[in-house]
Amino acid sequence: MKKIILALLGAQIILALAIPAGTFAQTSTPPRGEDRRGNICAELDSKISKIGQHSEERKGEFTSHRDERKSKLEERWDRFLSERTDRRTNRDSNLEEHLSKLEGRASTDAQKAAVAKFKDAVLTAIKIRRDAVDAAVKAFRDGVKAELEARKVTIDKAFTDRTAALKAAADKAKADCAAGVDVKTIRANFSTAMKAAQDAFKTARKANEEMKAKLESLKETKKTAIEKAHSDFKATLEKAKADLKSALGEPAGSSTSSSQ
């Protein structure tokens, strides 16, 4: 009996060794590492989608604000030109009235000639000053517009480059997930690529600081040109008044506008 039992046990052991492992499994379960990779890759794909959406929203907000600032700048410029035209018209009217009074006070041919010379000198000086001021203001405005356009090109390129870098990083991460690359490596590569893209974007946006310096330079150049125009006008006017005083034998009493 004992021999029969031993024979049966030996047969069971041999049978067990002969059957492949997993034969009795009802379902197959992926290795734990692959399941973890799938979850992480799915999370990464969701994260990439959110980053892309946020990037596009930021670009839209920036573009909207830029267009709004440009519109306001144009409105201020148009208002400045309109107000300047009104000021000049009023002062020209006052000047013409004053010159007419001077002409009325001239009784001799010599005095009339002196007043005519004074009038011509003043009107010429005003035109020269206004032309100089207009040129300075136009140069400033053209310079500002050029800087704003250059900044627009730079920032638009920065957004485009960042979007391209995001897409490249996302494509690389997805390809690595599909190829079975270690999840830590995938994450590290993606983070490195995103940091590089963001650093490049920040560097490009530093053009704002450079633009401020350029605008200050343009403003200073305009100020210098306008101050010179006024100075030259004042010198010409003082000489014309002195000549008129000498011809009339009394103070000319001339007061002219120093408007732009």
Sequence and secondary structure as in RCSB ss.txt:
>XXXX:A:sequence
MKKIILALLGAQIILALAIPAGTFAQTSTPPRGEDRRGNICAELDSKISKIGQHSEERKGEFTSHRDERKSKLEE
RWDRFLSERTDRRTNRDSNLEEHLSKLEGRASTDAQKAAVAKFKDAVLTAIKIRRDAVDAAVKAFRDGVKAELEA
RKVTIDKAFTDRTAALKAAADKAKADCAAGVDVKTIRANFSTAMKAAQDAFKTARKANEEMKAKLESLKETKKTA
IEKAHSDFKATLEKAKADLKSALGEPAGSSTSSSQ
>XXXX:A:secstr
 HHHHHHHHHHHHHHHHHS TTTT SS    HHHHHHHHHHHHHHHHHHHHHHHHHHHHHHHHHHHHHHHHHHHH
HHHHHHHHHHHHHHHHHHHHHHHHHHHHHH  SHHHHHHHHHHHHHHHHHHHHHHHHHHHHHHHHHHHHHHHHHH
HHHHHHHHHHHHHHHHHHHHHHHHHHHHHT  HHHHHHHHHHHHHHHHHHHHHHHTHHHHHHHHHHHHHHHHHHH
HHHHHHHHHHHHHHHHHHHHHHHTS          
